[in-house]
Amino acid sequence: MEDLSSSRSTSADRSGPFLVPLSLSAFAVIYSGAVIAPLVTQLAGEFDVSTGSVGLAVAAYSLPAIVVGMIAGPHADRYGRKRFLIVGALWTGIFTLAAALAPTFAALLALRALAGFGAALVLPNMMAAVADRFPYRERGRAIAKVFVANTLGQAAGITFGGIVAEHLGWRVAVASAGMLLVAVAAAVAPVVFPRVSATLASGTLGVYRAVLGDRSAVAILAANLLGVVAWGTWGTFIVAFFQRGYGVAQGLASTYALVLGVGMLVGTQAGGWLGDRARQKVLLALSLSTFGALVVVVTVADLPAPLAIGLSLLGAVAFGVRATANGALMTAQVPQARTTVLAISQATVGAGAVFGTPAGGALLDAFGFPAVGAYCFATAVASSALVALYVREGEQHVPDRDMAAALVEATPSD
């Protein structure tokens, strides 16, 4: 049996043949999710539905992530990540191509949901594979590189998808995402993945008992949910904030909101560098509190527009640092069930979007933007407190004797 540590790279700087295909898989899945955004008007016109209804096509792609990854996670922990990555990318690509041919809006929704089943397999297994390959003290830089692909996938889906749709139609734009995913499945196939040295013996329920019985793992999952609520709420209402608060047009306010993407990109790279030199736990707690504090200042204080934009940028940088620290710590919780932990994390992201952001919207309608800022601050600080109080630093493969008794050797086909 090959121990996982013997197959890890000694440096995240010599990782191209491994990280590039995995980063492409993240790019492609996120690109496929974002490509619908610039097509809203075309889809509404072609299928004779309201503009708001087209948002269901985005939700349909994201909804399976709440359930599918949590079911598949324990099996990936037991049998290896590679097959799930390839099948997920190929499945998503095939049904995305089918969605480009959808004759009705109902068919489009159904095909987008089916594509989402495959997408839900890709991201947790990709992150778990990165964690398998790189030791904890080198993992921050590797995760930071992957997050570049995440950010670029979101931006490319909106910009390139819109350009393609304008000149060739929405069907070609959607088909481009499908073809990219099929190509990614082929690119991942020859990659050599580290072997997982051990897995939990007691099946799916046993894996979940191990994860949910680990206080540190539960704490970081809860902190992840609260952090997503804070970020998602601010990201949802930042354009409206600048429109209403500063009387600018929608297009200009949307340009201001680009600071979130720029800040996130800068922050993830800074977080990768800092995380390999400092304690990830401290970085995570401080970045969350900093983000929440900056949002509440922007929304409560009567600031000049340039200062509000600058503080929003700094808040996004802080949250980017949070993203890499969170990823490094998340992958260190119950390493034998790493994909399961990441699948639950992915479910918390979906749950945060489904339940947390509407609560922020209700506060906005009732009390205005200062209440939104206070809500983001409260959830970010609560997330920070959970990390500081309960999340452990570093990997601990066998937290207690009960888990040690539940380990068996496995020989995955990867």
QUIVEN-V340531 format. One record per run of one state. SS is the DSSP state (H for helix, E for strand, - for the rest). FROM is the first residue (numbers start at 1). LEN is the number of residues. If there is no record, write none. Layout:
# QUIVEN-V340531
<<SS:FROM:LEN> <SS:FROM:LEN>>
This chain:
# QUIVEN-V340531
<<-:1:3> <H:4:4> <-:8:1> <E:9:1> <-:10:2> <H:12:3> <-:15:1> <H:16:19> <-:35:2> <H:37:11> <-:48:4> <H:52:15> <-:67:1> <H:68:12> <-:80:2> <H:82:18> <-:100:5> <H:105:29> <E:134:1> <-:135:1> <H:136:33> <-:169:1> <H:170:20> <-:190:8> <E:198:3> <-:201:2> <H:203:10> <-:213:2> <H:215:32> <-:247:3> <H:250:26> <-:276:4> <H:280:21> <-:301:4> <H:305:28> <-:333:2> <H:335:33> <-:368:1> <H:369:22> <-:391:10> <H:401:5> <-:406:1> <E:407:3> <-:410:5>>
